[in-house]
């Protein structure tokens, strides 16, 4: 860890102290590290192919015509990118939708903006978490499925690591499945190897 000395105006130092009290940071260094990390993660100049996790939150008015069905369809169309989803009813008409996705920053941002543009969707937020793939694909003795692990990075560097899915792809595009499929899309990972017959 590198030590850096900075000089701040009194009003910014006071804001940091207030942030410490609200966030539970133990000291100013910890508070500043958190704030800088968030700022770097939200930079507009992040390479669109940089790998990331995306946490999307928004409120959804389910009385809007077909909105719930359209959002469910969009999630299914991008199922290869979705890791988890949570729907929290807030009242008789509105829910808080939370989803965790994985992919290149450009695709995650485009999907989030498309969601936020829907009529009936409000308070949309996208949090991007920089990641990298740790080591080659492998399997364990207790489970034969080949897989890889990800590691969370401190920020999106200028020389972003190679995308864990090979290269950036949008959430939609043609490919084939060994089983019937009602819609085209991309796989972000190599297809499973066929079993020995």
C-alpha positions in Angstrom: 0.0 0.0 0.0 1.3 3.4 -1.0 1.2 6.4 1.4 0.1 9.7 -0.2 -0.2 13.1 1.6 -3.0 15.4 0.4 -4.2 18.8 1.4 -8.0 19.4 1.5 -10.1 22.6 2.0 -11.8 22.7 5.4 -15.3 22.1 3.9 -14.2 18.9 2.2 -12.5 17.7 5.3 -15.7 18.3 7.2 -17.7 16.4 4.5 -15.3 13.5 4.9 -15.8 13.5 8.6 -19.6 13.4 8.1 -19.1 10.6 5.6 -17.0 8.7 8.2 -19.8 9.0 10.8 -22.5 7.8 8.3 -20.5 5.0 6.7 -18.7 3.6 9.8 -15.2 4.2 8.3 -12.6 3.9 11.1 -10.5 6.9 9.9 -10.1 9.5 7.2 -7.8 7.3 5.1 -10.3 4.5 5.0 -13.1 7.0 4.1 -11.0 8.6 1.3 -10.0 5.2 -0.1 -13.7 4.2 -0.3 -14.7 7.5 -2.0 -11.8 7.4 -4.5 -12.6 3.7 -5.3 -16.2 4.6 -6.0 -15.2 7.6 -8.1 -12.8 5.5 -10.2 -15.4 2.8 -10.7 -17.9 5.3 -12.1 -15.6 7.1 -14.5 -17.0 7.7 -18.0 -13.7 6.7 -19.6 -13.8 3.1 -18.5 -13.1 0.8 -21.5 -16.4 -0.7 -22.7 -14.8 -4.1 -22.9 -13.5 -4.1 -19.3 -15.0 -7.0 -17.4 -17.3 -6.2 -14.5 -20.1 -7.2 -12.2 -23.1 -4.9 -12.5 -25.6 -4.4 -9.6 -28.7 -2.8 -10.9 -31.5 -1.4 -8.7 -34.7 0.3 -9.7 -38.3 0.7 -8.6 -40.9 -0.7 -11.1 -44.6 0.3 -11.3 -46.2 -3.0 -12.2 -49.4 -1.4 -13.2 -47.8 -0.1 -16.4 -49.0 -2.2 -19.3 -46.9 -5.3 -19.9 -43.9 -3.8 -18.1 -43.4 -6.8 -15.8 -43.6 -9.2 -18.7 -41.1 -7.2 -20.8 -38.6 -7.0 -17.9 -38.9 -10.7 -17.3 -38.4 -11.4 -21.1 -35.3 -9.1 -21.1 -33.8 -11.0 -18.2 -34.4 -14.4 -19.9 -32.9 -13.1 -23.1 -29.8 -12.3 -21.2 -29.8 -15.2 -18.9 -26.1 -16.0 -19.6 -25.2 -12.7 -17.9 -27.6 -12.7 -15.0 -26.2 -14.2 -11.7 -29.0 -13.3 -9.3 -32.2 -11.3 -9.2 -34.4 -10.2 -6.3 -37.9 -8.6 -6.4 -39.1 -6.8 -3.2 -42.8 -5.7 -3.1 -43.0 -2.2 -1.7 -46.8 -1.7 -1.9 -49.7 -3.0 -4.0 -48.3 -1.6 -7.3 -44.5 -1.1 -6.9 -41.6 -3.3 -6.4 -37.9 -2.8 -5.9 -35.9 -4.8 -8.5 -32.3 -5.8 -7.8 -30.2 -7.8 -10.3 -26.6 -8.8 -10.4 -25.0 -9.3 -13.8 -21.6 -10.1 -15.3 -20.1 -8.9 -18.5 -18.3 -6.1 -20.3 -18.9 -2.6 -19.0 -20.4 -1.4 -22.3 -23.0 -4.2 -22.4 -23.9 -3.8 -18.7 -24.3 -0.1 -19.1 -26.4 -0.4 -22.2 -28.7 -2.9 -20.6 -29.1 -0.7 -17.5 -29.9 2.4 -19.6 -32.5 0.5 -21.6 -34.1 -0.6 -18.3 -34.1 2.9 -16.9 -35.7 4.3 -20.0 -38.7 2.2 -19.6 -41.9 4.1 -18.6 -42.7 3.0 -15.0 -39.1 2.4 -14.0 -37.7 5.0 -11.6 -34.7 5.5 -9.3 -32.4 3.4 -11.5 -28.8 2.9 -10.4 -26.0 0.9 -11.8 -23.0 0.0 -9.6 -20.0 -1.4 -11.5 -17.5 -3.6 -9.8 -14.2 -4.2 -11.7 -13.2 -7.9 -11.9 -10.6 -10.1 -13.5 -10.5 -13.8 -14.2 -8.1 -15.6 -11.8 -6.2 -18.3 -13.6 -7.2 -20.7 -16.3 -10.4 -22.7 -16.5 -10.2 -25.9 -14.3 -12.1 -28.5 -12.5 -12.0 -29.9 -8.9 -11.9 -33.5 -7.9 -15.3 -33.3 -6.0 -17.0 -31.6 -9.0 -16.1 -32.3 -12.6 -17.5 -29.2 -14.2 -14.9 -26.9 -15.7 -15.0 -23.4 -14.4 -12.9 -20.3 -13.5 -12.9 -17.9 -10.6 -13.0 -14.1 -10.6 -11.2 -11.6 -8.4 -12.4 -8.1 -7.5 -10.1 -5.4 -8.6 -9.5 -2.1 -6.8 -10.5 -0.1 -9.9 -10.7 0.0 -13.7 -7.1 0.5 -14.8 -6.0 2.0 -18.1 -4.8 -1.4 -19.2 -7.8 -3.5 -18.2 -7.2 -7.3 -18.0 -8.5 -9.4 -20.8 -12.2 -9.9 -20.7 -13.0 -13.3 -19.0 -15.5 -14.1 -21.8 -12.9 -13.5 -24.5 -14.2 -10.2 -25.9 -17.1 -7.8 -25.3 -20.4 -8.9 -26.8 -23.8 -7.3 -26.5 -26.5 -9.2 -24.7 -28.2 -10.3 -27.8 -27.0 -12.1 -31.0 -27.4 -15.4 -32.8 -26.0 -18.7 -31.7 -27.4 -22.2 -31.5 -28.3 -24.5 -28.6 -28.4 -28.3 -28.5 -31.9 -27.9 -27.2 -34.8 -25.9 -28.6 -34.6 -22.2 -27.8 -37.2 -19.5 -28.5 -34.8 -16.6 -28.9 -31.2 -15.9 -30.1 -28.4 -14.7 -27.8 -24.8 -15.1 -27.0 -23.1 -17.3 -24.5 -20.5 -15.4 -22.4 -18.5 -18.5 -21.7 -17.4 -21.5 -23.8 -20.2 -24.1 -24.4 -19.8 -27.3 -22.3 -17.8 -30.1 -23.8 -20.0 -32.9 -25.1 -19.9 -36.0 -22.8 -18.3 -39.2 -23.9 -20.9 -41.4 -25.6 
